[in-house]
């Protein structure tokens, strides 16, 4: 929480709000993608921050966006708890592993990995 306050204090709050709204809309519409919006926005706003901090803040924000979207999708009958349960434990294990790796990988490699995943995702989405 301290890092978030440190990043947001005294900075371009209107742009942060617009980015948050855009990220939330993308996440609600597509089920993912808010992280992409937020990483670009935060990298633009805080070019001197370490990439790990930018990615971590984006992930924390995406957690709440995804939780909100999941509640609305569930309330709308788009999925049931039984649909979600098989993915819960592997997702939690992957999330823990990813957060541990985030602390060890350098910013340049992290950006390269992110770029490669974006390209692969874009290609797969076109199929």
N, CA, C and O atoms as a Tinker XYZ file with bonds, in Angstrom:
   508  protein
     1  N      0.825000   -1.188000    0.000000    73     2
     2  CA     0.000000    0.000000    0.000000    64     1     3
     3  C      0.871000    1.254000    0.000000    63     2     4     5
     4  O      0.529000    2.255000   -0.629000    81     3
     5  N      2.010000    1.191000    0.718000    73     3     6
     6  CA     2.906000    2.338000    0.781000    64     5     7
     7  C      3.440000    2.681000   -0.604000    63     6     8     9
     8  O      3.537000    3.855000   -0.962000    81     7
     9  N      3.785000    1.664000   -1.380000    73     7    10
    10  CA     4.300000    1.896000   -2.737000    64     9    11
    11  C      3.260000    2.598000   -3.600000    63    10    12    13
    12  O      3.590000    3.503000   -4.366000    81    11
    13  N      1.983000    2.171000   -3.472000    73    11    14
    14  CA     0.928000    2.789000   -4.266000    64    13    15
    15  C      0.799000    4.266000   -3.912000    63    14    16    17
    16  O      0.712000    5.109000   -4.805000    81    15
    17  N      0.786000    4.585000   -2.633000    73    15    18
    18  CA     0.686000    5.980000   -2.213000    64    17    19
    19  C      1.887000    6.777000   -2.711000    63    18    20    21
    20  O      1.760000    7.926000   -3.133000    81    19
    21  N      3.049000    6.141000   -2.652000    73    19    22
    22  CA     4.270000    6.799000   -3.122000    64    21    23
    23  C      4.195000    7.076000   -4.623000    63    22    24    25
    24  O      4.594000    8.150000   -5.075000    81    23
    25  N      3.687000    6.118000   -5.395000    73    23    26
    26  CA     3.575000    6.308000   -6.840000    64    25    27
    27  C      2.523000    7.351000   -7.213000    63    26    28    29
    28  O      2.727000    8.132000   -8.142000    81    27
    29  N      1.406000    7.366000   -6.498000    73    27    30
    30  CA     0.291000    8.232000   -6.880000    64    29    31
    31  C      0.372000    9.645000   -6.311000    63    30    32    33
    32  O     -0.220000   10.567000   -6.871000    81    31
    33  N      1.088000    9.828000   -5.217000    73    31    34
    34  CA     1.095000   11.120000   -4.517000    64    33    35
    35  C      1.646000   12.241000   -5.393000    63    34    36    37
    36  O      2.767000   12.163000   -5.896000    81    35
    37  N      0.839000   13.282000   -5.564000    73    35    38
    38  CA     1.287000   14.484000   -6.246000    64    37    39
    39  C      1.517000   14.335000   -7.734000    63    38    40    41
    40  O      2.168000   15.188000   -8.338000    81    39
    41  N      1.014000   13.299000   -8.335000    73    39    42
    42  CA     1.242000   13.094000   -9.765000    64    41    43
    43  C     -0.042000   13.336000  -10.549000    63    42    44    45
    44  O     -1.020000   13.857000  -10.013000    81    43
    45  N     -0.028000   12.966000  -11.774000    73    43    46
    46  CA    -1.118000   13.256000  -12.695000    64    45    47
    47  C     -2.341000   12.398000  -12.362000    63    46    48    49
    48  O     -2.606000   11.397000  -13.029000    81    47
    49  N     -3.067000   12.790000  -11.346000    73    47    50
    50  CA    -4.218000   12.020000  -10.873000    64    49    51
    51  C     -5.308000   11.907000  -11.936000    63    50    52    53
    52  O     -5.886000   10.830000  -12.083000    81    51
    53  N     -5.619000   12.987000  -12.700000    73    51    54
    54  CA    -6.630000   12.822000  -13.758000    64    53    55
    55  C     -6.247000   11.752000  -14.778000    63    54    56    57
    56  O     -7.095000   10.968000  -15.205000    81    55
    57  N     -4.979000   11.718000  -15.168000    73    55    58
    58  CA    -4.545000   10.700000  -16.133000    64    57    59
    59  C     -4.603000    9.309000  -15.506000    63    58    60    61
    60  O     -4.950000    8.338000  -16.179000    81    59
    61  N     -4.268000    9.209000  -14.230000    73    59    62
    62  CA    -4.402000    7.924000  -13.536000    64    61    63
    63  C     -5.852000    7.467000  -13.507000    63    62    64    65
    64  O     -6.135000    6.285000  -13.701000    81    63
    65  N     -6.769000    8.392000  -13.268000    73    63    66
    66  CA    -8.202000    8.049000  -13.235000    64    65    67
    67  C     -8.695000    7.611000  -14.613000    63    66    68    69
    68  O     -9.440000    6.637000  -14.728000    81    67
    69  N     -8.281000    8.327000  -15.652000    73    67    70
    70  CA    -8.672000    7.960000  -17.017000    64    69    71
    71  C     -8.114000    6.585000  -17.361000    63    70    72    73
    72  O     -8.814000    5.751000  -17.936000    81    71
    73  N     -6.847000    6.348000  -17.008000    73    71    74
    74  CA    -6.240000    5.039000  -17.258000    64    73    75
    75  C     -6.939000    3.932000  -16.495000    63    74    76    77
    76  O     -7.131000    2.835000  -17.018000    81    75
    77  N     -7.323000    4.219000  -15.244000    73    75    78
    78  CA    -8.059000    3.235000  -14.460000    64    77    79
    79  C     -9.409000    2.910000  -15.070000    63    78    80    81
    80  O     -9.814000    1.749000  -15.119000    81    79
    81  N    -10.105000    3.940000  -15.537000    73    79    82
    82  CA   -11.399000    3.717000  -16.197000    64    81    83
    83  C    -11.226000    2.906000  -17.478000    63    82    84    85
    84  O    -11.993000    1.981000  -17.744000    81    83
    85  N    -10.216000    3.257000  -18.266000    73    83    86
    86  CA    -9.960000    2.526000  -19.506000    64    85    87
    87  C     -9.571000    1.080000  -19.208000    63    86    88    89
    88  O    -10.067000    0.151000  -19.845000    81    87
    89  N     -8.677000    0.901000  -18.230000    73    87    90
    90  CA    -8.278000   -0.457000  -17.848000    64    89    91
    91  C     -9.460000   -1.269000  -17.358000    63    90    92    93
    92  O     -9.604000   -2.436000  -17.719000    81    91
    93  N    -10.314000   -0.657000  -16.531000    73    91    94
    94  CA   -11.501000   -1.353000  -16.035000    64    93    95
    95  C    -12.453000   -1.724000  -17.152000    63    94    96    97
    96  O    -13.008000   -2.823000  -17.158000    81    95
    97  N    -12.647000   -0.817000  -18.100000    73    95    98
    98  CA   -13.537000   -1.095000  -19.236000    64    97    99
    99  C    -12.985000   -2.231000  -20.095000    63    98   100   101
   100  O    -13.728000   -3.125000  -20.498000    81    99
   101  N    -11.691000   -2.195000  -20.374000    73    99   102
   102  CA   -11.064000   -3.258000  -21.170000    64   101   103
   103  C    -11.180000   -4.588000  -20.441000    63   102   104   105
   104  O    -11.512000   -5.605000  -21.050000    81   103
   105  N    -10.907000   -4.587000  -19.132000    73   103   106
   106  CA   -10.980000   -5.821000  -18.355000    64   105   107
   107  C    -12.409000   -6.369000  -18.316000    63   106   108   109
   108  O    -12.619000   -7.573000  -18.467000    81   107
   109  N    -13.381000   -5.494000  -18.116000    73   107   110
   110  CA   -14.771000   -5.939000  -18.072000    64   109   111
   111  C    -15.270000   -6.422000  -19.416000    63   110   112   113
   112  O    -16.059000   -7.364000  -19.485000    81   111
   113  N    -14.822000   -5.791000  -20.478000    73   111   114
   114  CA   -15.261000   -6.149000  -21.822000    64   113   115
   115  C    -14.598000   -7.422000  -22.333000    63   114   116   117
   116  O    -15.263000   -8.293000  -22.895000    81   115
   117  N    -13.292000   -7.528000  -22.137000    73   115   118
   118  CA   -12.538000   -8.639000  -22.707000    64   117   119
   119  C    -12.184000   -9.734000  -21.701000    63   118   120   121
   120  O    -11.754000  -10.819000  -22.092000    81   119
   121  N    -12.362000   -9.459000  -20.417000    73   119   122
   122  CA   -11.993000  -10.437000  -19.406000    64   121   123
   123  C    -10.520000  -10.393000  -19.044000    63   122   124   125
   124  O    -10.093000  -11.078000  -18.115000    81   123
   125  N     -9.759000   -9.621000  -19.743000    73   123   126
   126  CA    -8.338000   -9.404000  -19.453000    64   125   127
   127  C     -7.896000   -8.193000  -20.258000    63   126   128   129
   128  O     -8.691000   -7.590000  -20.980000    81   127
   129  N     -6.645000   -7.847000  -20.132000    73   127   130
   130  CA    -6.125000   -6.748000  -20.926000    64   129   131
   131  C     -5.892000   -5.461000  -20.156000    63   130   132   133
   132  O     -5.210000   -4.558000  -20.642000    81   131
   133  N     -6.455000   -5.372000  -18.954000    73   131   134
   134  CA    -6.260000   -4.149000  -18.170000    64   133   135
   135  C     -4.795000   -3.951000  -17.827000    63   134   136   137
   136  O     -4.313000   -2.818000  -17.788000    81   135
   137  N     -4.090000   -5.031000  -17.579000    73   135   138
   138  CA    -2.666000   -4.938000  -17.249000    64   137   139
   139  C     -1.867000   -4.268000  -18.342000    63   138   140   141
   140  O     -0.935000   -3.513000  -18.065000    81   139
   141  N     -2.228000   -4.541000  -19.587000    73   139   142
   142  CA    -1.533000   -3.929000  -20.717000    64   141   143
   143  C     -1.727000   -2.421000  -20.677000    63   142   144   145
   144  O     -0.765000   -1.661000  -20.793000    81   143
   145  N     -2.958000   -1.995000  -20.516000    73   143   146
   146  CA    -3.263000   -0.562000  -20.447000    64   145   147
   147  C     -2.522000    0.077000  -19.282000    63   146   148   149
   148  O     -1.901000    1.129000  -19.436000    81   147
   149  N     -2.586000   -0.555000  -18.126000    73   147   150
   150  CA    -1.987000    0.020000  -16.926000    64   149   151
   151  C     -0.466000    0.046000  -16.986000    63   150   152   153
   152  O      0.147000    1.010000  -16.528000    81   151
   153  N      0.147000   -0.977000  -17.534000    73   151   154
   154  CA     1.612000   -0.987000  -17.630000    64   153   155
   155  C      2.097000    0.134000  -18.533000    63   154   156   157
   156  O      3.064000    0.819000  -18.200000    81   155
   157  N      1.441000    0.330000  -19.670000    73   155   158
   158  CA     1.847000    1.428000  -20.554000    64   157   159
   159  C      1.626000    2.781000  -19.885000    63   158   160   161
   160  O      2.480000    3.663000  -19.967000    81   159
   161  N      0.495000    2.943000  -19.232000    73   159   162
   162  CA     0.200000    4.207000  -18.567000    64   161   163
   163  C      1.202000    4.487000  -17.449000    63   162   164   165
   164  O      1.769000    5.577000  -17.377000    81   163
   165  N      1.416000    3.511000  -16.585000    73   163   166
   166  CA     2.328000    3.711000  -15.463000    64   165   167
   167  C      3.768000    3.895000  -15.918000    63   166   168   169
   168  O      4.513000    4.668000  -15.315000    81   167
   169  N      4.166000    3.199000  -16.970000    73   167   170
   170  CA     5.513000    3.383000  -17.514000    64   169   171
   171  C      5.684000    4.791000  -18.069000    63   170   172   173
   172  O      6.756000    5.385000  -17.953000    81   171
   173  N      4.625000    5.324000  -18.672000    73   171   174
   174  CA     4.659000    6.686000  -19.195000    64   173   175
   175  C      4.724000    7.707000  -18.052000    63   174   176   177
   176  O      5.509000    8.654000  -18.096000    81   175
   177  N      3.896000    7.499000  -17.040000    73   175   178
   178  CA     3.827000    8.447000  -15.926000    64   177   179
   179  C      5.062000    8.395000  -15.026000    63   178   180   181
   180  O      5.465000    9.412000  -14.462000    81   179
   181  N      5.657000    7.220000  -14.894000    73   179   182
   182  CA     6.780000    7.038000  -13.972000    64   181   183
   183  C      7.954000    6.366000  -14.682000    63   182   184   185
   184  O      8.293000    5.226000  -14.362000    81   183
   185  N      8.572000    7.045000  -15.629000    73   183   186
   186  CA     9.636000    6.416000  -16.415000    64   185   187
   187  C     10.872000    6.039000  -15.591000    63   186   188   189
   188  O     11.660000    5.200000  -16.026000    81   187
   189  N     11.053000    6.631000  -14.431000    73   187   190
   190  CA    12.235000    6.338000  -13.620000    64   189   191
   191  C     12.011000    5.202000  -12.625000    63   190   192   193
   192  O     12.955000    4.735000  -11.987000    81   191
   193  N     10.769000    4.762000  -12.496000    73   191   194
   194  CA    10.470000    3.662000  -11.573000    64   193   195
   195  C     10.971000    2.351000  -12.172000    63   194   196   197
   196  O     11.009000    2.186000  -13.391000    81   195
   197  N     11.351000    1.432000  -11.305000    73   195   198
   198  CA    11.771000    0.118000  -11.780000    64   197   199
   199  C     10.578000   -0.603000  -12.393000    63   198   200   201
   200  O      9.444000   -0.475000  -11.933000    81   199
   201  N     10.861000   -1.356000  -13.432000    73   199   202
   202  CA     9.792000   -2.077000  -14.132000    64   201   203
   203  C      9.092000   -3.055000  -13.197000    63   202   204   205
   204  O      7.885000   -3.263000  -13.314000    81   203
   205  N      9.827000   -3.650000  -12.280000    73   203   206
   206  CA     9.201000   -4.577000  -11.338000    64   205   207
   207  C      8.127000   -3.878000  -10.518000    63   206   208   209
   208  O      7.071000   -4.455000  -10.259000    81   207
   209  N      8.390000   -2.632000  -10.104000    73   207   210
   210  CA     7.392000   -1.884000   -9.330000    64   209   211
   211  C      6.168000   -1.575000  -10.173000    63   210   212   213
   212  O      5.039000   -1.647000   -9.688000    81   211
   213  N      6.393000   -1.228000  -11.445000    73   211   214
   214  CA     5.283000   -0.937000  -12.361000    64   213   215
   215  C      4.433000   -2.192000  -12.560000    63   214   216   217
   216  O      3.206000   -2.128000  -12.485000    81   215
   217  N      5.075000   -3.325000  -12.811000    73   215   218
   218  CA     4.347000   -4.572000  -13.020000    64   217   219
   219  C      3.599000   -4.981000  -11.757000    63   218   220   221
   220  O      2.453000   -5.425000  -11.835000    81   219
   221  N      4.229000   -4.839000  -10.598000    73   219   222
   222  CA     3.581000   -5.217000   -9.340000    64   221   223
   223  C      2.354000   -4.344000   -9.077000    63   222   224   225
   224  O      1.308000   -4.857000   -8.678000    81   223
   225  N      2.467000   -3.052000   -9.293000    73   223   226
   226  CA     1.321000   -2.160000   -9.086000    64   225   227
   227  C      0.202000   -2.491000  -10.066000    63   226   228   229
   228  O     -0.974000   -2.498000   -9.701000    81   227
   229  N      0.578000   -2.763000  -11.313000    73   227   230
   230  CA    -0.420000   -3.140000  -12.308000    64   229   231
   231  C     -1.141000   -4.428000  -11.891000    63   230   232   233
   232  O     -2.363000   -4.522000  -12.007000    81   231
   233  N     -0.388000   -5.410000  -11.409000    73   231   234
   234  CA    -0.996000   -6.672000  -10.979000    64   233   235
   235  C     -1.953000   -6.476000   -9.810000    63   234   236   237
   236  O     -3.028000   -7.074000   -9.774000    81   235
   237  N     -1.564000   -5.646000   -8.863000    73   235   238
   238  CA    -2.444000   -5.378000   -7.720000    64   237   239
   239  C     -3.734000   -4.707000   -8.175000    63   238   240   241
   240  O     -4.813000   -5.019000   -7.672000    81   239
   241  N     -3.622000   -3.795000   -9.119000    73   239   242
   242  CA    -4.799000   -3.104000   -9.636000    64   241   243
   243  C     -5.682000   -4.063000  -10.415000    63   242   244   245
   244  O     -6.905000   -4.046000  -10.272000    81   243
   245  N     -5.063000   -4.899000  -11.240000    73   243   246
   246  CA    -5.811000   -5.861000  -12.043000    64   245   247
   247  C     -6.555000   -6.856000  -11.155000    63   246   248   249
   248  O     -7.641000   -7.310000  -11.515000    81   247
   249  N     -5.990000   -7.195000  -10.011000    73   247   250
   250  CA    -6.671000   -8.087000   -9.081000    64   249   251
   251  C     -8.061000   -7.544000   -8.738000    63   250   252   253
   252  O     -9.052000   -8.272000   -8.801000    81   251
   253  N     -8.122000   -6.272000   -8.377000    73   251   254
   254  CA    -9.405000   -5.682000   -7.997000    64   253   255
   255  C    -10.335000   -5.532000   -9.199000    63   254   256   257
   256  O    -11.545000   -5.716000   -9.068000    81   255
   257  N     -9.789000   -5.204000  -10.354000    73   255   258
   258  CA   -10.614000   -5.118000  -11.562000    64   257   259
   259  C    -11.207000   -6.481000  -11.905000    63   258   260   261
   260  O    -12.383000   -6.591000  -12.252000    81   259
   261  N    -10.387000   -7.504000  -11.803000    73   259   262
   262  CA   -10.838000   -8.855000  -12.124000    64   261   263
   263  C    -11.863000   -9.350000  -11.112000    63   262   264   265
   264  O    -12.846000   -9.991000  -11.484000    81   263
   265  N    -11.640000   -9.058000   -9.854000    73   263   266
   266  CA   -12.608000   -9.434000   -8.822000    64   265   267
   267  C    -13.967000   -8.787000   -9.092000    63   266   268   269
   268  O    -15.007000   -9.439000   -8.998000    81   267
   269  N    -13.941000   -7.515000   -9.424000    73   267   270
   270  CA   -15.181000   -6.793000   -9.733000    64   269   271
   271  C    -15.871000   -7.411000  -10.956000    63   270   272   273
   272  O    -17.076000   -7.661000  -10.932000    81   271
   273  N    -15.109000   -7.654000  -12.013000    73   271   274
   274  CA   -15.683000   -8.263000  -13.224000    64   273   275
   275  C    -16.251000   -9.644000  -12.922000    63   274   276   277
   276  O    -17.330000   -9.994000  -13.399000    81   275
   277  N    -15.520000  -10.429000  -12.126000    73   275   278
   278  CA   -15.980000  -11.781000  -11.794000    64   277   279
   279  C    -17.302000  -11.749000  -11.031000    63   278   280   281
   280  O    -18.184000  -12.572000  -11.277000    81   279
   281  N    -17.437000  -10.809000  -10.116000    73   279   282
   282  CA   -18.686000  -10.682000   -9.360000    64   281   283
   283  C    -19.843000  -10.367000  -10.307000    63   282   284   285
   284  O    -20.912000  -10.970000  -10.209000    81   283
   285  N    -19.628000   -9.423000  -11.222000    73   283   286
   286  CA   -20.704000   -9.058000  -12.149000    64   285   287
   287  C    -21.010000  -10.178000  -13.140000    63   286   288   289
   288  O    -22.175000  -10.426000  -13.449000    81   287
   289  N    -19.966000  -10.863000  -13.646000    73   287   290
   290  CA   -20.211000  -11.993000  -14.542000    64   289   291
   291  C    -20.965000  -13.101000  -13.817000    63   290   292   293
   292  O    -21.903000  -13.679000  -14.366000    81   291
   293  N    -20.552000  -13.401000  -12.570000    73   291   294
   294  CA   -21.221000  -14.438000  -11.786000    64   293   295
   295  C    -22.660000  -14.073000  -11.478000    63   294   296   297
   296  O    -23.551000  -14.916000  -11.586000    81   295
   297  N    -22.898000  -12.825000  -11.097000    73   295   298
   298  CA   -24.257000  -12.369000  -10.799000    64   297   299
   299  C    -25.139000  -12.425000  -12.048000    63   298   300   301
   300  O    -26.349000  -12.630000  -11.961000    81   299
   301  N    -24.509000  -12.241000  -13.205000    73   299   302
   302  CA   -25.253000  -12.297000  -14.461000    64   301   303
   303  C    -25.438000  -13.705000  -14.992000    63   302   304   305
   304  O    -26.017000  -13.896000  -16.062000    81   303
   305  N    -24.947000  -14.698000  -14.249000    73   303   306
   306  CA   -25.121000  -16.089000  -14.661000    64   305   307
   307  C    -24.192000  -16.538000  -15.770000    63   306   308   309
   308  O    -24.462000  -17.550000  -16.417000    81   307
   309  N    -23.121000  -15.829000  -16.008000    73   307   310
   310  CA   -22.199000  -16.191000  -17.097000    64   309   311
   311  C    -21.269000  -17.343000  -16.735000    63   310   312   313
   312  O    -20.687000  -17.969000  -17.621000    81   311
   313  N    -21.125000  -17.625000  -15.458000    73   311   314
   314  CA   -20.341000  -18.769000  -15.015000    64   313   315
   315  C    -20.857000  -19.211000  -13.653000    63   314   316   317
   316  O    -21.549000  -18.466000  -12.959000    81   315
   317  N    -20.505000  -20.440000  -13.287000    73   315   318
   318  CA   -20.853000  -20.939000  -11.966000    64   317   319
   319  C    -19.567000  -21.225000  -11.202000    63   318   320   321
   320  O    -18.484000  -21.259000  -11.786000    81   319
   321  N    -19.688000  -21.423000   -9.929000    73   319   322
   322  CA   -18.524000  -21.718000   -9.106000    64   321   323
   323  C    -17.842000  -22.998000   -9.581000    63   322   324   325
   324  O    -16.617000  -23.102000   -9.528000    81   323
   325  N    -18.620000  -23.968000  -10.042000    73   323   326
   326  CA   -18.066000  -25.216000  -10.563000    64   325   327
   327  C    -17.208000  -25.008000  -11.799000    63   326   328   329
   328  O    -16.267000  -25.766000  -12.035000    81   327
   329  N    -17.521000  -23.986000  -12.592000    73   327   330
   330  CA   -16.703000  -23.674000  -13.768000    64   329   331
   331  C    -15.332000  -23.151000  -13.357000    63   330   332   333
   332  O    -14.334000  -23.395000  -14.036000    81   331
   333  N    -15.293000  -22.439000  -12.252000    73   331   334
   334  CA   -14.088000  -21.756000  -11.811000    64   333   335
   335  C    -13.158000  -22.646000  -10.984000    63   334   336   337
   336  O    -11.937000  -22.520000  -11.077000    81   335
   337  N    -13.722000  -23.538000  -10.182000    73   335   338
   338  CA   -12.934000  -24.298000   -9.210000    64   337   339
   339  C    -11.753000  -25.071000   -9.788000    63   338   340   341
   340  O    -10.696000  -25.077000   -9.157000    81   339
   341  N    -11.860000  -25.723000  -10.948000    73   339   342
   342  CA   -10.696000  -26.460000  -11.456000    64   341   343
   343  C     -9.476000  -25.570000  -11.734000    63   342   344   345
   344  O     -8.348000  -26.062000  -11.771000    81   343
   345  N     -9.695000  -24.280000  -11.927000    73   343   346
   346  CA    -8.600000  -23.366000  -12.249000    64   345   347
   347  C     -8.058000  -22.633000  -11.027000    63   346   348   349
   348  O     -6.994000  -22.017000  -11.098000    81   347
   349  N     -8.774000  -22.692000   -9.910000    73   347   350
   350  CA    -8.428000  -21.882000   -8.744000    64   349   351
   351  C     -7.056000  -22.230000   -8.171000    63   350   352   353
   352  O     -6.216000  -21.343000   -8.023000    81   351
   353  N     -6.814000  -23.476000   -7.850000    73   351   354
   354  CA    -5.548000  -23.856000   -7.230000    64   353   355
   355  C     -4.369000  -23.644000   -8.185000    63   354   356   357
   356  O     -3.374000  -23.040000   -7.785000    81   355
   357  N     -4.446000  -24.118000   -9.433000    73   355   358
   358  CA    -3.318000  -23.844000  -10.337000    64   357   359
   359  C     -3.061000  -22.340000  -10.536000    63   358   360   361
   360  O     -1.912000  -21.918000  -10.666000    81   359
   361  N     -4.116000  -21.551000  -10.559000    73   359   362
   362  CA    -3.942000  -20.105000  -10.715000    64   361   363
   363  C     -3.250000  -19.502000   -9.497000    63   362   364   365
   364  O     -2.385000  -18.638000   -9.637000    81   363
   365  N     -3.627000  -19.957000   -8.306000    73   363   366
   366  CA    -2.975000  -19.465000   -7.091000    64   365   367
   367  C     -1.501000  -19.850000   -7.054000    63   366   368   369
   368  O     -0.654000  -19.028000   -6.705000    81   367
   369  N     -1.191000  -21.088000   -7.411000    73   367   370
   370  CA     0.202000  -21.542000   -7.434000    64   369   371
   371  C      0.994000  -20.739000   -8.477000    63   370   372   373
   372  O      2.115000  -20.305000   -8.213000    81   371
   373  N      0.408000  -20.549000   -9.646000    73   371   374
   374  CA     1.071000  -19.752000  -10.678000    64   373   375
   375  C      1.274000  -18.308000  -10.264000    63   374   376   377
   376  O      2.305000  -17.709000  -10.574000    81   375
   377  N      0.307000  -17.748000   -9.570000    73   375   378
   378  CA     0.434000  -16.378000   -9.089000    64   377   379
   379  C      1.558000  -16.225000   -8.083000    63   378   380   381
   380  O      2.312000  -15.253000   -8.134000    81   379
   381  N      1.677000  -17.172000   -7.174000    73   379   382
   382  CA     2.763000  -17.136000   -6.190000    64   381   383
   383  C      4.105000  -17.291000   -6.901000    63   382   384   385
   384  O      5.048000  -16.551000   -6.622000    81   383
   385  N      4.189000  -18.251000   -7.816000    73   383   386
   386  CA     5.442000  -18.461000   -8.557000    64   385   387
   387  C      5.821000  -17.214000   -9.351000    63   386   388   389
   388  O      6.985000  -16.814000   -9.372000    81   387
   389  N      4.840000  -16.607000  -10.000000    73   387   390
   390  CA     5.114000  -15.397000  -10.770000    64   389   391
   391  C      5.593000  -14.249000   -9.910000    63   390   392   393
   392  O      6.496000  -13.510000  -10.302000    81   391
   393  N      4.993000  -14.091000   -8.733000    73   391   394
   394  CA     5.420000  -12.994000   -7.860000    64   393   395
   395  C      6.829000  -13.230000   -7.334000    63   394   396   397
   396  O      7.584000  -12.276000   -7.148000    81   395
   397  N      7.195000  -14.481000   -7.092000    73   395   398
   398  CA     8.562000  -14.788000   -6.669000    64   397   399
   399  C      9.554000  -14.544000   -7.799000    63   398   400   401
   400  O     10.652000  -14.038000   -7.571000    81   399
   401  N      9.160000  -14.907000   -9.018000    73   399   402
   402  CA    10.032000  -14.665000  -10.170000    64   401   403
   403  C     10.178000  -13.178000  -10.476000    63   402   404   405
   404  O     11.242000  -12.731000  -10.906000    81   403
   405  N      9.122000  -12.421000  -10.256000    73   403   406
   406  CA     9.158000  -10.987000  -10.515000    64   405   407
   407  C     10.263000  -10.308000   -9.715000    63   406   408   409
   408  O     10.890000   -9.362000  -10.191000    81   407
   409  N     10.496000  -10.790000   -8.506000    73   407   410
   410  CA    11.534000  -10.203000   -7.652000    64   409   411
   411  C     12.935000  -10.531000   -8.155000    63   410   412   413
   412  O     13.895000   -9.860000   -7.777000    81   411
   413  N     13.071000  -11.553000   -9.004000    73   411   414
   414  CA    14.389000  -12.004000   -9.436000    64   413   415
   415  C     14.763000  -11.600000  -10.860000    63   414   416   417
   416  O     15.946000  -11.578000  -11.202000    81   415
   417  N     13.785000  -11.283000  -11.682000    73   415   418
   418  CA    14.058000  -10.997000  -13.091000    64   417   419
   419  C     14.350000   -9.508000  -13.273000    63   418   420   421
   420  O     13.722000   -8.662000  -12.636000    81   419
   421  N     15.308000   -9.197000  -14.146000    73   419   422
   422  CA    15.631000   -7.779000  -14.335000    64   421   423
   423  C     14.613000   -7.111000  -15.262000    63   422   424   425
   424  O     13.900000   -7.779000  -16.010000    81   423
   425  N     14.564000   -5.783000  -15.195000    73   423   426
   426  CA    13.555000   -5.013000  -15.923000    64   425   427
   427  C     13.591000   -5.218000  -17.421000    63   426   428   429
   428  O     12.542000   -5.287000  -18.061000    81   427
   429  N     14.774000   -5.316000  -17.988000    73   427   430
   430  CA    14.905000   -5.498000  -19.449000    64   429   431
   431  C     14.312000   -6.836000  -19.886000    63   430   432   433
   432  O     13.581000   -6.904000  -20.874000    81   431
   433  N     14.625000   -7.879000  -19.157000    73   431   434
   434  CA    14.080000   -9.208000  -19.491000    64   433   435
   435  C     12.570000   -9.253000  -19.275000    63   434   436   437
   436  O     11.847000   -9.914000  -20.020000    81   435
   437  N     12.112000   -8.556000  -18.266000    73   435   438
   438  CA    10.683000   -8.496000  -17.995000    64   437   439
   439  C      9.944000   -7.825000  -19.151000    63   438   440   441
   440  O      8.894000   -8.302000  -19.580000    81   439
   441  N     10.490000   -6.722000  -19.653000    73   439   442
   442  CA     9.885000   -6.046000  -20.802000    64   441   443
   443  C      9.900000   -6.941000  -22.034000    63   442   444   445
   444  O      8.930000   -6.963000  -22.791000    81   443
   445  N     10.981000   -7.677000  -22.246000    73   443   446
   446  CA    11.072000   -8.582000  -23.393000    64   445   447
   447  C     10.033000   -9.694000  -23.275000    63   446   448   449
   448  O      9.350000  -10.011000  -24.248000    81   447
   449  N      9.912000  -10.283000  -22.096000    73   447   450
   450  CA     8.913000  -11.339000  -21.869000    64   449   451
   451  C      7.506000  -10.814000  -22.107000    63   450   452   453
   452  O      6.690000  -11.474000  -22.752000    81   451
   453  N      7.224000   -9.626000  -21.586000    73   451   454
   454  CA     5.914000   -9.004000  -21.764000    64   453   455
   455  C      5.635000   -8.768000  -23.247000    63   454   456   457
   456  O      4.529000   -9.032000  -23.718000    81   455
   457  N      6.620000   -8.280000  -23.978000    73   455   458
   458  CA     6.459000   -8.018000  -25.414000    64   457   459
   459  C      6.190000   -9.300000  -26.192000    63   458   460   461
   460  O      5.318000   -9.335000  -27.059000    81   459
   461  N      6.937000  -10.348000  -25.880000    73   459   462
   462  CA     6.747000  -11.632000  -26.566000    64   461   463
   463  C      5.350000  -12.177000  -26.282000    63   462   464   465
   464  O      4.680000  -12.666000  -27.192000    81   463
   465  N      4.908000  -12.097000  -25.034000    73   463   466
   466  CA     3.567000  -12.577000  -24.698000    64   465   467
   467  C      2.481000  -11.773000  -25.411000    63   466   468   469
   468  O      1.467000  -12.332000  -25.827000    81   467
   469  N      2.690000  -10.462000  -25.554000    73   467   470
   470  CA     1.721000   -9.644000  -26.290000    64   469   471
   471  C      1.641000  -10.060000  -27.755000    63   470   472   473
   472  O      0.552000  -10.165000  -28.320000    81   471
   473  N      2.786000  -10.293000  -28.358000    73   471   474
   474  CA     2.808000  -10.694000  -29.769000    64   473   475
   475  C      2.127000  -12.049000  -29.951000    63   474   476   477
   476  O      1.294000  -12.215000  -30.842000    81   475
   477  N      2.482000  -13.014000  -29.107000    73   475   478
   478  CA     1.868000  -14.343000  -29.201000    64   477   479
   479  C      0.359000  -14.253000  -28.972000    63   478   480   481
   480  O     -0.419000  -14.872000  -29.699000    81   479
   481  N     -0.051000  -13.488000  -27.970000    73   479   482
   482  CA    -1.480000  -13.330000  -27.692000    64   481   483
   483  C     -2.204000  -12.706000  -28.877000    63   482   484   485
   484  O     -3.294000  -13.142000  -29.246000    81   483
   485  N     -1.605000  -11.697000  -29.463000    73   483   486
   486  CA    -2.218000  -11.041000  -30.628000    64   485   487
   487  C     -2.389000  -12.003000  -31.789000    63   486   488   489
   488  O     -3.433000  -12.017000  -32.442000    81   487
   489  N     -1.373000  -12.801000  -32.047000    73   487   490
   490  CA    -1.450000  -13.776000  -33.135000    64   489   491
   491  C     -2.537000  -14.812000  -32.856000    63   490   492   493
   492  O     -3.333000  -15.141000  -33.735000    81   491
   493  N     -2.562000  -15.322000  -31.621000    73   491   494
   494  CA    -3.573000  -16.324000  -31.275000    64   493   495
   495  C     -4.985000  -15.763000  -31.304000    63   494   496   497
   496  O     -5.926000  -16.486000  -31.632000    81   495
   497  N     -5.153000  -14.490000  -30.969000    73   495   498
   498  CA    -6.477000  -13.877000  -31.000000    64   497   499
   499  C     -6.996000  -13.733000  -32.433000    63   498   500   501
   500  O     -8.208000  -13.714000  -32.649000    81   499
   501  N     -6.111000  -13.633000  -33.395000    73   499   502
   502  CA    -6.516000  -13.477000  -34.799000    64   501   503
   503  C     -7.018000  -14.788000  -35.413000    63   502   504   505
   504  O     -7.657000  -14.775000  -36.465000    81   503
   505  N     -6.737000  -15.892000  -34.772000    73   503   506
   506  CA    -7.141000  -17.204000  -35.313000    64   505   507
   507  C     -8.616000  -17.412000  -35.216000    63   506   508
   508  O     -9.120000  -18.458000  -35.624000    81   507
